[in-house]
Amino acid sequence: MTMTHPARRTHHRRALRSAGTGIVAALALPLAVPGSAAALPASSAPLAPSATTVTPAGHAFTATLSGKATFKAGAVTVTCTTSTSSGQVPAAPGNQNPAGPVSNSTTPATYGSCSTSLPGVSATVTTTGTWGVAMQNGAPVTAGLTIPTGGFVLKTSGLASCTVTAAPTAPATVGGTWTNGAPSTLTFTNAAVPVKVVGGFGCPTTATSSTFNASYKVADTTDPGSQITVTG
């Protein structure tokens, strides 16, 4: 880029800023997922959580991405095509809660084969620590992962070199919905995730959150003929 082409230089800088913005969204991918409560009028008393039972008790499960996980900001999208996490339904009687969710730890969700909608920008995701899952019976049934502090880091290289850390100062949760089925599914729709961004020119260092969309199929790996189910 030379000083004799100011228009080209301006276009290049805008491309860098756009790339950085999209990357921030991608970084948010793995954050937590506990269910969100429906908003109530100020004069209404909060509803007490309903009873929850997760079955089969003690069975191991694996959550596998169905399709693509996308992280979008403006016109820029970051997409990952592989993602998995595994855990185990608590043994009885821990798989039941008469007044709230059933929770247990899981392995960190992994993310791979990630790309961006802009040429010249690549992305990789690293996850660490002990994650958690919480399932709450209701209408709809909710469930999700909780990511530990700094447990998800996304780095980009190429047109923009940035580091995005999800749950930068404390464990974070992001609302998702659970649907019983064969297999059951866990879905995130426009889930917000807190992030911190560091890097040079083109990195959106003032951004504090991004959005995430993905759907996971949850399979019983102890007995493939059974289904992980959430009821009251």
C-alpha positions, 0 to 999 in steps of 0.5 A, spaced: 500 500 500 503 506 497 501 513 499 499 515 492 493 510 493 489 513 499 483 510 496 486 503 496 489 504 503 482 506 506 479 500 503 484 495 506 483 498 513 476 497 512 477 490 510 481 489 517 476 492 521 470 487 518 475 481 519 476 483 526 469 484 528 467 477 525 472 474 529 470 476 535 463 473 534 467 466 532 470 466 539 464 466 543 462 459 540 463 455 546 460 458 552 456 456 557 448 454 556 444 454 562 437 455 560 434 462 560 428 464 564 422 468 561 421 475 562 416 477 567 412 483 568 415 487 574 409 486 578 409 478 577 413 474 582 418 469 579 416 462 578 419 457 582 423 452 577 420 445 576 422 438 578 427 435 573 429 428 572 435 426 567 435 419 564 438 414 564 441 415 570 449 414 570 449 413 562 455 417 558 453 421 553 456 425 547 454 431 544 456 432 537 455 438 532 449 437 527 451 441 521 455 448 522 456 452 528 456 459 526 459 466 529 456 472 526 457 480 527 454 484 521 456 481 514 462 477 517 461 470 519 466 465 522 464 457 521 466 451 524 464 444 522 466 440 527 465 440 535 464 435 540 463 434 548 462 428 552 459 427 559 455 423 564 448 423 567 449 423 574 447 416 578 441 416 582 438 419 586 443 425 583 439 425 576 433 428 580 432 435 582 425 436 585 426 444 585 431 445 579 436 443 574 440 437 574 447 438 573 454 435 572 461 436 569 463 435 562 469 435 557 471 442 554 467 442 547 472 442 542 471 446 535 475 444 529 475 446 521 473 453 522 473 458 517 471 465 516 467 469 510 473 473 509 479 471 504 486 471 508 483 470 515 484 463 518 481 461 525 483 456 531 480 454 537 483 452 544 479 450 550 481 448 557 478 446 564 472 443 567 466 445 563 459 443 566 452 442 563 445 443 566 438 441 564 432 444 567 425 441 565 420 446 563 416 449 557 421 449 553 426 444 556 433 448 557 440 446 558 447 448 556 454 448 558 458 452 563 465 454 561 470 456 566 474 462 566 478 463 560 476 456 558 475 458 550 480 462 546 480 463 539 486 466 535 486 469 528 491 470 523 492 473 516 489 479 515 487 480 522 491 477 528 487 477 534 486 473 540 479 472 543 477 469 550 470 467 552 468 468 559 475 472 560 473 474 568 468 469 570 465 463 568 460 464 563 453 461 561 449 462 555 442 460 554 440 454 550 434 449 549 433 442 549 428 437 545 427 430 547 428 425 541 432 420 538 437 423 539 435 429 543 438 435 541 441 442 544 440 448 540 443 455 541 440 461 537 443 467 537 446 466 544 450 472 547 457 470 550 462 475 554 469 476 550 475 480 551 479 481 545 486 483 544 491 484 538 493 489 533 490 493 527 484 490 525 482 487 532 475 489 535 478 490 542 472 494 544 468 488 543 465 485 550 460 480 547 458 476 541 453 471 538 453 464 537 448 459 533 449 451 533 445 445 534 448 439 537 445 431 537 446 428 544 447 420 544 447 415 549 454 412 549 453 407 554 447 404 551 446 406 544 439 404 543 437 409 549 436 416 549 438 422 554 431 425 556 429 430 560 422 430 564 419 432 570 
